[in-house]
Amino acid sequence: MDFFDTLVRYETDLWNTLDRRLASADQVSVATMQALRIVHGQPAARVNDLSAALAITVGAASKLVDRLERNGLAVRSPHPTDRRSSVIALTPTGRSALAAAIPVADAVLLECLAEEDVAVLTTAIRRLQQGLERRVSSSVITA
């Protein structure tokens, strides 16, 4: 459990550090920035795409999109081929908010990880994630 505790603590501390720095620079929160990055990176982003990318429930993703819309950062429009779905797109304000938050986030991550080989860490974490996904999908780990 030491690995788990250490990993979760680091992720939480890093998230909170980044969130505080974004707030002090009058930028969007980490959660909002992540959502904006996902929507920006997909030409026809849907709530399900956000849910999968952020590993949150569809309900939580829908509420996140509601907040993005309420804050003028994104808009929903009917999906061109799926009547039950909508497409999420960034507004000009959303694109500007994302563009302003990214340099702040990059600077914080550079500060926090300056002593580390980020490529090696990223590869290791991706390998762990892929292994977990394989185990979960093959029912090795059950609920």
C-alpha positions in Angstrom: 0.0 0.0 0.0 3.0 2.3 0.4 3.2 2.7 -3.5 -0.5 3.5 -3.7 -0.5 6.0 -0.8 2.6 7.7 -2.3 1.2 7.9 -5.8 -2.2 9.2 -4.7 -0.6 11.7 -2.3 1.8 13.0 -5.1 -1.1 13.3 -7.6 -3.2 15.2 -5.1 -0.4 17.5 -4.1 0.6 18.2 -7.7 -3.1 18.9 -8.7 -3.5 21.3 -5.7 -0.3 23.1 -6.4 -1.2 23.5 -10.1 -4.8 24.6 -9.1 -3.5 27.2 -6.7 -1.0 28.6 -9.2 -3.7 28.8 -11.9 -6.0 30.6 -9.5 -3.4 33.1 -8.4 -2.8 33.8 -12.1 -6.6 34.4 -12.6 -6.8 31.3 -14.9 -9.3 28.5 -15.0 -9.1 25.5 -12.6 -7.2 22.3 -13.4 -10.5 20.5 -14.0 -11.7 23.1 -16.4 -8.3 23.2 -18.2 -8.3 19.5 -18.6 -11.9 19.5 -20.0 -11.0 22.4 -22.4 -7.9 20.4 -23.6 -10.0 17.3 -24.3 -12.7 19.2 -26.2 -10.1 21.2 -28.1 -8.3 18.0 -29.1 -11.4 16.3 -30.6 -13.2 17.8 -33.6 -16.6 16.3 -32.5 -16.2 15.9 -28.7 -19.2 14.4 -26.8 -19.9 14.1 -23.1 -19.0 10.4 -23.4 -15.6 11.4 -24.8 -15.0 13.7 -21.9 -16.2 11.0 -19.4 -13.8 8.4 -20.9 -10.8 10.8 -21.2 -11.2 12.1 -17.6 -12.2 8.7 -16.1 -15.3 10.2 -14.6 -19.0 9.2 -14.8 -21.1 10.4 -17.7 -23.2 12.4 -15.2 -20.1 14.2 -13.8 -18.9 14.9 -17.4 -22.4 16.3 -18.3 -22.3 18.6 -15.2 -18.8 19.7 -16.2 -20.0 20.6 -19.7 -22.9 22.5 -18.1 -20.3 24.5 -16.1 -18.3 25.1 -19.3 -21.4 26.4 -21.0 -22.5 28.5 -18.1 -19.1 30.1 -18.0 -19.1 30.8 -21.7 -16.2 28.5 -22.4 -18.1 25.9 -24.6 -21.3 25.3 -26.5 -23.3 22.2 -27.3 -24.9 21.6 -30.6 -26.8 18.7 -32.0 -24.7 15.8 -33.2 -24.9 15.6 -37.0 -25.6 11.8 -37.1 -26.7 10.8 -33.6 -29.9 12.5 -32.4 -29.3 11.3 -28.8 -26.0 13.1 -28.6 -24.6 16.6 -28.8 -21.2 17.9 -29.9 -19.2 20.2 -27.6 -17.1 22.9 -29.0 -15.0 25.6 -27.4 -16.1 29.2 -27.7 -13.5 31.9 -28.5 -13.5 32.6 -24.7 -12.8 28.9 -24.1 -10.0 28.8 -26.6 -8.5 32.0 -25.0 -8.8 30.5 -21.5 -7.1 27.3 -22.6 -4.3 29.2 -24.3 -3.7 31.4 -21.2 -3.8 28.4 -18.7 -1.4 26.1 -20.6 1.8 28.3 -20.1 1.0 28.6 -16.4 0.5 24.9 -16.1 3.7 24.1 -18.1 5.7 26.4 -15.8 4.4 24.7 -12.7 5.0 21.3 -14.0 8.5 22.3 -15.1 9.2 23.6 -11.6 7.8 20.5 -9.8 9.5 18.0 -12.1 12.7 19.8 -12.9 14.9 17.1 -11.4 13.1 14.3 -13.1 13.2 12.6 -16.5 9.6 13.3 -17.4 9.7 11.1 -20.5 10.8 8.1 -18.4 8.1 8.8 -15.8 5.4 9.3 -18.4 6.4 6.0 -20.1 6.3 4.1 -16.8 2.9 5.5 -15.8 1.5 4.8 -19.2 2.8 1.2 -19.0 1.2 0.8 -15.5 -2.1 2.3 -16.9 -2.1 -0.1 -19.9 -1.5 -3.1 -17.6 -4.3 -2.1 -15.3 -6.7 -1.6 -18.3 -5.7 -5.1 -19.6 -6.3 -6.7 -16.2 -9.6 -4.9 -15.7 -10.9 -5.7 -19.2 -9.9 -9.4 -18.8 -11.7 -9.6 -15.5 -8.5 -10.4 -13.5 -9.6 -7.6 -11.2 -13.3 -7.6 -10.4 -15.5 -5.1 -8.6 
